[in-house]
């Protein structure tokens, strides 16, 4: 279905699926305040690392982690080998998805050949096989190239899913250019490297009319620009991740598990993202689940690879820090995790249901993850929200 024709009735079908689940005799025990029975989640930003980097993650391990986190649908990013920039290349990814996925996987295709920003990928051939076009991990530096991609995507009725990063403003930075970087002698990444390309792209969206989605928003100026564009009627949505909503650079430690791109920014950025989630400027929550090997994440803040894992902790982090504390309603969070992602990307609701125990406290132990990735800034944190089970339609794909 066209992304322009937003899928209707997803919320209603989700509510019906939850009611039907609770009506079954074997599920009566979940009719208790101890449990939250929810429509299964959809994550529009995960890295499954196959083909090309199976030592970091596989389709099977990544989707097992997704199921444990309450997800039955994920959109996978294109920084793979080979890059899915042609029908032949994306087919290699689809073969692995068909062979190993434990939940539904909707791959993104690359915007440019090799994600190198020099030549458009075979967008016509790829369009029937992908959820949208993204060069995630790399920003499209050329305004001319991005405009050409938008025009092509518009004609194909597919979204542009943008990693917004201006390489000319990075200066070798690897954490936020804030108080922690200054105090500890680290090279910083300025917020303009994110919001500058967003503002550029908003102007291009006004010219082209393409459906445009911003990945992993982290800066207050980005929220402001997106809010203004929405008020002007621009076809724009965005996501942020749990870590940006509950952490900032005052939480940093000299460990690779705190290094991600974009970085944890300042308190004012975190508060702006939270306000954006509440008022709907930030449409959805995605994890940017980005597993690496233990060795790649063992080199400290400066030299570790960018990226953390998040599928197995996302709901617990949000529930403990935002819902349980009364900062955000459960309804808004479920909209951001389950409803809005499917509506925006035309992903059908699969009848999935997930159940969380809200009263049992647990300690985050990465060694228990089903993901091959272990790097999480929440390691050792005490959280509430243990996933009891996840169903993809009538099929149980996870049970504690």
Order of alpha helices (4+ residues) and beta strands (2+ residues): alpha-beta-beta-alpha-beta-alpha-beta-alpha-alpha-beta-beta-alpha-beta-alpha-beta-alpha-beta-alpha-alpha-beta-beta-alpha-alpha-alpha-alpha-beta-beta-beta
